[in-house]
Amino acid sequence: MGLKWGAINFDDELVWFLTASYAGEEHLTKGHRSNKPLYLTEAETSRLKQLKSLSPNSTENDLVFAHPEHPDRPMTEQNALRCGLKKAAEKIGIHLTWHQLRHWSGTMLYRAGVKIDVIQARLGHSRWQTTADWYIENHTEGERAAADVASKLLNGWEK
């Protein structure tokens, strides 16, 4: 929520998370999180450019997600949930929090084949074990696929 326009490099499609907001208060992020940017896709960059076009006079120091009633303050976490995410979650019948989105993101990236150290960096963890132990849910399909691979390897040894 503390993201400022100056932390986004539209040309190289990168974003640095230098500041954060918690309970409406701005602070610096943990040191290791601001050392490396996150890569954006062309689609994400396009959406951000579109959002910025709604405030053509915004400067590098202006917030990307400002509070709707107080543009000089960051939007609160709860306000952001209420504005859109909570409505979407209610439509499909789930309870949603920011932390659940982080867990979902880690799990989905892992299931899509993204390496654990890349997920670790994207989530801002200092240790890959934290990512593996707490942010990636095991699933039956993956365990069955592992059993199939192990079985095929063992079958190859019989010949």
Secondary structure, 3 states (H helix, E strand, C coil): CCCEHHHEECCCCEECCCEEEECCEEEECCHHHCCCCEECCHHHHHHHHHHHHCCCCCCCCCECCECCCCCCCECCHHHHHHHHHHHHHHHHCCCCCHHHHHHHHHHHHHHCCCCHHHHHHHHCCCCHHHHHHHCCCCCHHHHHHHHHHHHHHHHHHHC
